[in-house]
Amino acid sequence: MNAQTTTRKRANCPTCGLDFRLTKSGTMFRHVGMTPAGFSTGETCPGAGKAPVVTYRIEFGLLGASRPVPPLVVTTDDINVLQRAVVAHARPHMEPVLAELGRPEYADCMFQTNPDRTKGQFLWLDVMTGEGARFLPARINTAP
Ligand SMILES: [Zn+2]
């Protein structure tokens, strides 16, 4: 493998499902569409320019003195779907620990990722008081 192929990211197109290279902004590179039978459509795939389908493997860190949330794998082309799936998965595991820590209200939280989507954390905000808290860091791995 040369340096060029190792530095270019690839991902699966949300429309045709095939593996292509990504643009600098992280969307699918222009490519020709494919029928389900595997024949070329002769036209640009509608998935070109869209966000790729990515499999996220998420490992959760410490909450208090334990790691209550088991790892999660989510495959999606939509960051909002990922964020909602993480909260739905983590909430039942976090709730008893947050109650023990005296902050049961933190269970009503959202999951945030950094722009690279390599790290995440939970964010709790109280809109009434402007109080907020970030907790339970997570490591996100998108390598195949
Ligand atoms: Zn495609």
Boltz pocket constraint, residues with backbone or C-beta under 6 A from the ligand:
constraints:
  - pocket:
      binder: B
      contacts: [[A, 13], [A, 14], [A, 15], [A, 16], [A, 17], [A, 18], [A, 31], [A, 32], [A, 33], [A, 34], [A, 45], [A, 46], [A, 47], [A, 48]]
      max_distance: 6.0
